[in-house]
Amino acid sequence: MPDIIETSLTIDVDSSQLKASQLLANHTNLSQAKVKDAMQKGAVWLLRGNGKKRLRRASKPLQAGDKLELNYNAQLLTQAVPEPQLIHDAKDYSVWFKPYGLYCQGSRWGDFASINRWVEINLPKVLNTTERPVFIVHRLDRATTGLILLCHSKTAARLFSEMFRDGKMDKRYQAIVEGDFSVHPQDHEVNQAVDGKAACSFFSYVDDKDGCSLVNVKLITGRKHQIRHHLSSLGYPIVGDRLYGNGTDENEGRDLQLQSVSLQFTCPMTGQEQQYSVAENQRLQLDSR
């Protein structure tokens, strides 16, 4: 049985009477149990008309002309999902500590290993409350730990998305980098485009040990991999960075030492000032190996 299957099938009048799990099992020789597991984990898509969405329920009625897509990767579907920690629930939004290895969005191969899907499923259990929708309004790399804000209504998602877009969210990070960063002044500014887009970051030395430095980071813009790109360009790659780092010293093999440590903003619903920070015992440590 292949570990990776990418396939699609179009539903006709006869097959519309069968369950999607049965059709896909017959089409791929996977067991219905494995197909249903893949469906629940977001690896099956239903295309109807101009719409396309994940199909999670094997019992959902099908129509002639529908198209089913299965993106099956046995290794991905059996991966362990690290659990985020709820920091604060404000009803319209919640703040979480995202651990290393948890994604901020799904892919065509599934979404069960993403924080939004984990929260959709588990928030009612955590708070003993009803289900709420979950909307992503900003992202952290899979390898980045720390604070992330999730929204639970379309209104909140729109308002917070605008805040992040307009730079009204004060986001602070910390990173452990290779080298002695103390030679740079505090609030050392880096203005360097990332992927052709303007990007600005400020870096401040905090401490150093054994050839590495702890650095505070303030983002003015939020480009993909901006912090990693800027620090590497300065000659101070983040420890554990397999994309922008050199991977040639004793730090090779460590997780990415980058963390979102605080969020500060004026709540767009209440007008109140809010600040959330990572607990000291969860912060990056220079002597952690």
C-alpha positions in Angstrom: 0.0 0.0 0.0 1.6 3.3 -1.0 2.3 5.8 1.8 1.3 8.8 -0.4 -1.8 8.9 -2.6 -3.1 11.9 -4.6 -6.3 11.1 -6.4 -9.6 12.5 -7.4 -12.9 11.1 -8.7 -16.1 12.6 -10.1 -19.4 11.6 -8.8 -22.1 10.3 -11.2 -25.7 9.5 -10.5 -25.0 5.9 -9.3 -22.1 6.7 -7.1 -24.0 9.6 -5.5 -25.9 7.0 -3.5 -22.8 5.8 -1.8 -20.8 7.4 1.1 -17.6 9.3 0.2 -15.5 7.0 2.4 -16.7 3.9 0.6 -16.1 5.5 -2.8 -12.6 6.6 -1.9 -11.8 3.3 -0.3 -12.9 1.4 -3.5 -10.9 3.9 -5.6 -7.6 3.6 -3.6 -7.8 0.2 -1.9 -7.4 2.0 1.5 -9.6 0.7 4.2 -12.7 2.8 5.0 -11.3 3.4 8.5 -8.2 5.0 7.1 -10.2 7.1 4.7 -12.5 8.3 7.5 -9.4 9.1 9.6 -8.0 11.1 6.7 -11.4 12.9 6.3 -11.5 13.9 9.9 -7.9 15.2 9.7 -8.7 17.4 6.6 -7.1 15.4 3.8 -10.3 15.0 1.7 -11.8 17.8 -0.3 -15.3 18.2 -1.9 -15.5 20.3 -5.0 -19.1 21.4 -5.8 -19.8 24.0 -8.4 -17.2 26.8 -7.9 -16.8 25.9 -4.2 -14.1 23.8 -2.6 -13.9 22.8 1.1 -12.7 20.0 3.3 -15.1 17.1 3.6 -15.0 15.6 7.1 -18.2 13.6 7.4 -18.5 10.4 5.4 -22.3 10.6 5.7 -22.6 14.0 3.9 -24.9 13.4 0.8 -23.2 13.6 -2.5 -24.5 15.0 -5.8 -23.9 14.0 -9.4 -21.1 16.3 -10.7 -19.4 16.6 -7.3 -15.6 15.9 -7.3 -13.7 14.3 -4.4 -10.0 14.8 -3.9 -7.9 12.8 -1.5 -4.4 13.9 -0.5 -3.2 11.0 1.6 0.2 11.0 3.3 0.5 8.2 5.9 3.5 9.8 7.7 1.9 13.2 8.0 -1.5 11.8 9.1 0.1 9.8 12.0 2.3 12.6 13.3 1.9 13.7 16.9 0.3 17.0 17.5 1.8 19.2 20.2 -0.8 20.9 22.4 -1.0 24.7 22.8 -1.6 26.2 26.2 -4.5 28.7 26.7 -3.2 32.0 28.2 -6.4 34.0 28.2 -9.9 33.7 26.8 -11.7 36.9 26.0 -14.7 35.3 24.2 -14.2 37.2 21.0 -10.5 36.2 20.9 -8.1 34.0 22.9 -4.4 34.1 23.4 -2.3 30.9 23.3 1.2 29.7 23.8 2.1 27.8 20.6 4.7 25.1 21.1 7.4 24.0 18.6 6.1 21.9 15.8 2.5 23.2 15.7 1.4 24.8 12.4 -0.6 28.0 12.0 -2.5 26.8 9.0 -3.4 23.5 7.2 -2.4 22.4 3.8 -4.1 20.2 1.2 -2.7 17.2 3.1 -4.7 18.1 6.2 -5.2 20.6 8.9 -5.3 18.6 12.1 -1.8 19.6 13.1 -2.7 23.3 12.9 -3.4 25.4 16.0 -6.8 26.7 14.6 -8.1 23.2 14.1 -6.8 22.0 17.4 -8.5 24.9 19.2 -11.8 24.3 17.2 -11.9 20.8 18.5 -10.5 21.2 22.0 -11.6 24.7 23.2 -15.0 23.4 24.3 -13.3 20.7 26.3 -10.7 23.1 27.8 -13.4 25.6 28.9 -16.4 23.3 29.2 -18.3 25.5 26.8 -19.9 25.4 23.4 -18.0 25.3 20.1 -16.7 28.5 18.6 -15.3 29.3 15.2 -11.6 30.0 15.0 -10.0 32.5 12.7 -6.2 33.0 12.1 -5.3 36.7 12.0 -1.5 36.4 12.2 1.0 33.5 12.0 4.1 32.1 13.6 6.4 29.7 11.8 6.0 26.0 12.7 9.4 26.2 14.4 8.6 29.4 16.3 7.2 29.2 19.8 5.2 31.7 21.8 2.1 33.9 21.9 -0.5 33.8 19.1 -3.9 35.5 19.1 -6.9 33.6 17.6 -10.3 35.2 16.9 -13.8 33.6 17.4 -16.0 35.8 15.3 -15.9 37.3 11.9 -16.1 40.8 13.4 -13.2 40.2 15.7 -11.2 38.6 12.9 -11.7 41.7 10.7 -10.8 44.2 13.4 -7.7 42.3 14.6 -6.5 41.6 11.0 -6.7 45.4 10.4 -4.7 46.0 13.6 -1.9 43.6 12.5 -1.9 45.0 9.0 -1.8 48.6 10.1 1.0 48.1 12.7 -1.3 48.8 15.7 -0.3 45.5 17.4 2.9 45.8 19.5 4.6 42.4 18.9 7.9 41.5 20.7 10.1 38.5 20.2 13.3 37.1 21.6 15.9 35.1 19.8 19.1 33.3 20.7 21.7 34.0 18.0 25.2 32.9 17.2 27.8 35.5 18.1 28.2 38.4 20.4 25.5 40.9 19.7 26.6 43.4 22.3 28.7 45.2 19.7 25.5 46.7 18.3 23.7 49.6 20.0 20.3 49.0 21.6 17.3 49.3 19.2 19.6 48.5 16.3 17.4 49.1 13.2 17.4 46.9 10.1 15.6 48.2 7.1 16.0 45.5 4.4 13.4 44.2 2.0 12.2 40.7 2.3 11.0 39.0 -0.9 10.9 42.4 -2.5 8.7 44.0 0.2 9.8 46.7 2.7 10.7 45.2 6.1 11.8 46.9 9.3 13.0 45.3 12.6 14.7 46.6 15.8 17.2 44.4 17.8 18.6 44.9 21.3 21.2 42.9 23.1 20.1 41.3 26.4 22.8 38.7 27.4 25.4 36.4 26.1 26.9 33.0 27.0 29.2 30.5 25.3 29.3 32.3 22.0 25.6 33.0 21.7 23.5 36.1 22.5 19.9 36.6 23.7 18.3 39.4 21.7 15.1 41.3 22.0 13.2 41.9 18.8 10.5 44.5 17.8 8.8 44.1 14.5 7.5 47.1 12.6 6.5 45.0 9.6 5.5 41.4 9.5 7.1 39.7 6.5 7.5 35.9 6.3 10.7 34.9 8.0 11.6 38.5 8.5 13.4 38.1 11.8 15.3 35.1 10.6 16.3 36.9 7.4 17.4 40.1 9.1 19.5 38.5 11.8 21.2 36.2 9.3 21.9 39.2 7.0 23.6 40.8 10.0 25.8 37.8 10.5 23.9 36.5 13.6 21.8 33.6 12.5 19.3 32.2 15.0 20.4 29.1 16.7 18.6 26.1 15.2 17.7 27.9 12.0 18.1 25.3 9.3 17.0 27.7 6.5 19.1 30.8 7.2 21.6 29.4 9.7 25.0 27.9 8.9 24.3 24.6 10.6 28.0 23.9 11.1 28.5 24.3 14.9 27.5 22.6 18.2 24.1 24.2 18.0 23.1 22.1 15.0 20.2 19.9 15.9 18.5 22.3 18.3 15.0 23.6 17.7 14.7 27.1 16.3 15.5 29.5 19.2 12.9 32.2 18.3 9.9 33.1 20.4 6.9 35.5 20.4 7.1 36.8 23.9 4.5 39.6 24.2 1.5 41.1 22.5 0.2 44.6 23.5 -2.7 46.4 22.0 -5.9 48.4 22.5 -8.8 45.9 22.2 -10.9 47.0 19.2 -14.1 45.7 21.0 -13.7 47.2 24.4 -11.1 50.0 23.9 -9.1 48.6 26.9 -5.4 48.2 26.9 -4.3 44.6 26.9 -0.9 43.0 27.3 0.1 39.3 27.3 3.5 37.9 28.0 5.2 34.5 28.0 5.8 33.2 31.6 9.5 33.3 32.6 9.7 29.6 32.9 8.7 29.2 29.3 11.2 31.7 27.9 14.2 30.9 25.8 17.3 30.1 27.9 20.9 30.7 26.8 22.1 27.7 28.7 19.4 25.3 27.4 20.9 22.6 25.2 
